[in-house]
Amino acid sequence: GCSALKDIEVTAGGIGFESENGMLYTVGKTEIIKLPAKSTMKEYVAPETVTKIWAQAFAGVTSLETIDLSACTKINSVGFSAFDGCSNATITVPFTSEGRLESGASVSLGSSWKDGVKKVNYQNYTFVELTVSGLKNNQARNGKT
């Protein structure tokens, strides 16, 4: 409800939190907590350390034009309405439209996580599932076990 808030600053030694360019993170920048709606930031590039984006983390930040999450290859969760109202933003994500990373891991995508954004650039990966049949445990094949 802090509709006029422009940035968040955590002083050195802040327990559990840190900030950079007005963005609030958990220590180690593993989780994005909040960028205030009145931020004037136009471009945001997430550090590769990010594994989670909290619900409504970017909600209402209309100044953003680009949000690049492509380095976040270990992301596992994007909260509900995380980018709600980022009407001028194009988001680049490290996962497919089904929420799968190149490693095959799934990303938990909260409801309406991308509502209101201009565009989402997804990654395209081809996943192959192999099924092996007819072999028994410790069966020799070509003289090898």
C-alpha positions in Angstrom: 0.0 0.0 0.0 3.0 2.3 -0.2 2.0 3.7 -3.5 4.5 6.6 -3.5 7.6 4.5 -2.6 10.4 4.8 -5.2 13.1 2.7 -3.8 14.2 0.5 -0.9 17.5 0.8 0.8 18.9 -1.7 3.3 21.9 -0.3 5.3 25.0 -2.4 5.6 24.6 -5.2 8.1 20.8 -5.5 7.5 19.9 -8.9 8.8 18.4 -11.2 6.2 18.0 -8.5 3.5 20.0 -6.5 1.1 19.1 -4.0 -1.6 20.5 -2.7 -4.9 19.2 0.1 -7.1 16.0 0.2 -5.0 15.3 -3.5 -5.3 14.8 -5.5 -2.1 16.4 -9.0 -2.0 17.1 -11.7 0.6 20.8 -11.9 1.5 22.8 -13.3 -1.3 20.3 -12.0 -3.8 18.6 -15.5 -4.0 15.1 -14.1 -3.7 13.6 -11.0 -5.3 11.2 -9.5 -2.8 10.1 -6.1 -4.1 10.7 -3.3 -6.5 8.5 -0.4 -5.5 5.8 0.6 -8.0 7.1 4.2 -8.3 10.6 3.0 -9.3 12.0 4.9 -12.3 14.0 1.9 -13.4 13.7 1.2 -17.1 15.8 -2.0 -17.4 16.4 -4.7 -14.9 18.8 -7.6 -15.3 18.5 -10.2 -12.5 21.7 -11.8 -11.1 22.2 -15.5 -11.7 21.8 -16.1 -8.0 18.0 -15.6 -8.1 16.0 -18.8 -7.4 12.7 -17.2 -6.4 10.6 -14.2 -7.2 8.0 -13.3 -4.6 4.4 -12.6 -5.3 3.8 -9.1 -6.6 7.5 -8.4 -6.6 7.3 -6.1 -9.6 3.6 -5.3 -9.4 2.7 -1.9 -10.9 6.2 -0.9 -12.0 5.2 0.8 -15.3 8.6 2.4 -15.8 10.2 -1.0 -16.7 10.7 -1.7 -20.4 12.9 -4.8 -20.1 13.2 -7.4 -17.4 15.9 -10.0 -18.1 15.8 -13.1 -16.0 17.8 -15.3 -18.5 20.8 -15.8 -16.2 18.5 -17.2 -13.5 18.9 -20.8 -14.6 18.2 -22.2 -11.1 15.0 -20.3 -10.6 12.3 -22.6 -9.1 9.4 -20.2 -8.2 7.7 -17.2 -9.6 4.9 -15.9 -7.2 1.4 -14.9 -8.1 1.0 -11.6 -9.9 4.8 -11.1 -9.8 4.8 -8.8 -12.8 1.1 -7.6 -12.7 0.7 -4.2 -14.3 4.2 -4.0 -15.8 2.4 -2.9 -19.0 5.5 -1.5 -20.8 7.8 -4.5 -20.0 9.1 -7.3 -22.1 10.3 -10.2 -19.9 13.0 -12.7 -21.0 12.8 -15.9 -18.9 15.1 -18.9 -18.7 12.3 -21.4 -19.0 9.7 -22.6 -21.6 6.1 -21.5 -21.7 5.3 -24.7 -19.7 7.8 -23.6 -17.0 10.6 -26.0 -17.7 14.3 -25.1 -17.5 17.0 -26.5 -19.8 17.9 -28.9 -17.0 14.4 -30.3 -17.2 13.5 -29.0 -13.7 10.1 -27.4 -13.4 9.5 -23.8 -12.2 6.4 -23.2 -10.0 4.5 -20.4 -11.7 2.0 -18.7 -9.5 -1.4 -17.7 -10.9 -1.4 -14.6 -13.1 2.3 -14.4 -12.7 2.7 -12.5 -16.0 -0.6 -10.7 -16.3 -0.4 -7.2 -17.6 3.1 -7.4 -19.2 3.7 -6.4 -22.8 5.5 -9.6 -23.9 7.2 -12.7 -22.5 10.2 -14.2 -24.3 10.4 -17.9 -23.4 13.2 -20.3 -24.1 12.8 -23.2 -26.5 14.2 -26.5 -25.5 13.7 -30.0 -26.9 13.2 -32.6 -24.3 13.6 -36.3 -25.2 12.4 -39.1 -23.0 14.1 -42.5 -23.5 12.5 -45.8 -22.6 14.8 -48.9 -22.3 13.2 -52.3 -22.1 14.4 -55.9 -22.3 17.5 -55.5 -20.0 17.7 -57.0 -16.6 19.8 -55.8 -13.7 23.5 -56.6 -14.2 22.9 -58.2 -17.6 26.0 -58.3 -19.7 25.8 -56.5 -23.0 28.6 -56.9 -25.5 30.7 -58.5 -22.8 30.4 -55.5 -20.5 28.4 -55.1 -17.4 
